[in-house]
Every structure is written in C-alpha cells, then in structure tokens.
C-alpha cells in the first residue's frame, strides 16, 4: 500500500492528536490506529522519534509520571497548529480517502484469501470422492456414527470461534473502538467461510 503520510504530515497530525489531551506514546499510536479504522497502525519506531523531535523543537513537553512518559502541547505547539489549520483540514480529508481505499483493499484481500480457501476445500472434497473405493456406500451405520463425531467436533469449533470473536468485539466496543470495517470484514469472512464449507458437503 502507498505511504499514509507525506513528508511532514505525521508531525502535524501528532500535534493535532495532542491538542485533544496529553497522551503517552502507546495512546498516540492507538489514537492514530483508531483514526484509520485499524487499517494502519504506526510502529513505535515511527512515532517516538517524531515525538522526540517535536520536544526538541519546543512544540511538545514531556513529563514522567508513575514510570510513564506523557506528551502534551506547549504554547509554541498550539501556535504552530493554529497557523496550519487549513493544512490540517486538507490532511483530514486526505485521511478519509485513504481509510476508504485501505478498507476496500482489506475487503478485497479477505475475499481473495477466502476464495482460495474455498477452492482448496472443494478440491480436497473432490479428491476424497474420486479416491473412494467402489461400493464404499456400505456400512451406513458406521458412516453415520463417524459423521456425528465430526459434526460434534465442527460444532465445538464454531462455538469456540463465536466465543472468541464475541470477546474481541466486546473489548473493542467497551473502548469505543468498534469500526464499520470490522463488521464488514466479519460479514465477508463468514459469508466466504459458509460458501467454502458448503463446497465440501456436495
């Protein structure tokens, strides 16, 4: 994917984030990720050096409390941000376009991955049917028994998946971080998974 920020834009956006409230480094990274709906999450190696540069330039003040480093804007930082409001507005608009583009790419990647899985499962099912010996339709009782065991295993796997996903969704919801992209991705994955499983049943 193309770079998210052009030269100097991340510096400006960090000032905008810190205008809301003082934050420590992890909060800054999380806030950036939330703005992009989870489609972009900067590394610590990207954010911390820029925060250090902002501090060196006198735009950000760093304080140490409870073994945690917090960053907040200085008067000079507020002044620079005020002078660049027009540039910030254009940047926000560009980010909106970037988020939509990245969301579309994520959905396409998910669909492509699930399409490949669906094809692999269908091929495996076809190979199993082709390799079945003639007259393999006998012993129906044993076949039904084995089938029920597999059903129980599949049902347990579905329950684990549902419970794990619910836990993650509840955590995100509690933090106000549940985005449309997550819901759309979940729908895409579930629809593709259903189609893939159906391919193995025929």
N, C-alpha and C positions, 0 to 999 in steps of 0.2 A: 504494500500500500504506500501511497505517496506520503511525505512528511506531513505531520499535523500542523506544525507552526513554522512560519517563515522566520528568517533571521530577526531576532529582537522581539518577536511576538510573545514568546513564552514569558519573557521578562515582564512585559506589560500585563499579561494575564495573571501572573503571580501577584503583582501589585493589586489588581482588581479583586482577587480572592482574599487577600489580606485586609482589604478595606472593610470586608464584612465583619471580620473579627480576628483577633490574634489566633494563630494556629501553630501547632508543631509540625514537623516535616511530614509525618505519616498522614496527618489530617489534610495537608496541602495535596499530597498525592491522591488521597481518596476523593477529595473535592474535585480535582481535575478529572478523575475517572468517572465520577458521577455526572459531570457536565457532558461527558461523551457517551453516556448510557452504557458504560462498560466496554465500549468498542476500542478505547485507548486508555492505557494506564502507564504513565511515565515511570521510568525507573528511578531509584534513589540517586543513581549516578547522573541522572539528568536534572533532577530538582535541587538537590543540596548544593551543588556548585553554583547554581544561579542564585539561590538564596544567600549564599556566602558573598557573591559578587554584589548583590543588592545591599547587603550590610556594609560592604567595603565602600560602596558609593554613597552611603549615608541615607538610603531610602528605606531601609528596614532596620529595626532594632531587635537584637537577640537577647533573651533573658533565660536564665536557668532556674527552674523551679521543680523540686521533687525529682531531680535527675532527668528532667525533661526540658528540652530546648524549645522555647516558644518564640515565634517571629511575629512582629507587629509593625505597622507602617509608622514612619516618622513624619514630621511635618513636611519634610522635603519630599517624601514618598507620596503624600497626599497631594502636594502641589504638582508633582510630575503627572500623577494620574489625572488631576483636574485639567491639566493642559492638553492631555491626549484623549479626551472623552470621545471626540469624533473618530479617532483611530480605533478606540476600543469598541465603539458601536459597529464599525465595519468588521472588526475581528469577530465579534459575537455572531454577526450574520454569516461570516465565513465558516465558523464552527458549526452552525446549524446545518449548512450544506454538507460539511464534512461528516457530521453524525449520520445524516440521511444516506450518504454514499457508503459509509462504512457499514451501516445497518444492512443495506442491500447486499453488500459483499458477503457479510456474515451469513445472511439467509441463503445466498447462492451456494456458499461453501457447505453449509449444513445440508442443503438439498443434494448437492453433488456427492457428499460423503454417504448419505443415506441411500442414494440411488445406487452407488457402488455396492453397498452392503446388501441391498435388495437383490441385485444381480448375482452376487456371490451366494446368497442363501438359496436363490432359485436354482442356480447351477448345482449346488450341493444336493438339493432335493431331487433334481432330475437324475443326477449320477446315482443316488441311492435307489431310485425307481428302476433305472436301467440295469443296475447290478443285482437286483433282487432275483433269486433263482426261480425258475418256473414252478408253479404250484405252491408258491410261498403264501398263498392265501389260507392255508390250513392253520390248525392250532389257534382258532379265533379267540378262545378263552385266554390263552397266554398273551396273545397280542393285545387284547383289551386290558389285561392286567398291567402289562408294561406301559401301555398308553396312559393308564390312570396314574401310574407313578410319575411319568413325565409331566402330566398335567399338574400334579401336586408341586413338582419342582418349579414349573413355569409360573404357577400361581404365587408361590413363595417369592420368586424373583421379582414379580410385578409388585407385590406388597412392599418388598424392601425398597424398590425403586420409588414407589409412591411416597413412602415414609421419608426417604432421604431427600427427595425433591421438596416435600412439604416443609421439612426442617429448614432447608436453604431459603425457600420463599418467605417463610415466617421471619427469619433473621433479617432478610433484606427489607421486608415490609416494616418491621419494627424500627429499622434505621431510616425509613423513608427513602430507600434506595431501589425500590422495585420499578423497573422501567418497562415501557412498551416493548422494547427489543427482547427482553427476557420472555415475555408472554408469547410474542410472535415466534421466537426460536423454539419454545416448548411446543407450541402447536405444530410447527413444521416437523420437529423431531418425532412427535407422537404419530402424526399422520403418516410419515415415511416409515416409521417402525411398524405400524399396523399393516401397511402395504407389503413390507418385507416379510413379515410373519405369514401373511396370507399366501405369499408365493410358495412358502414351504408346505402349505397344507393341501395343495392341489397337485 
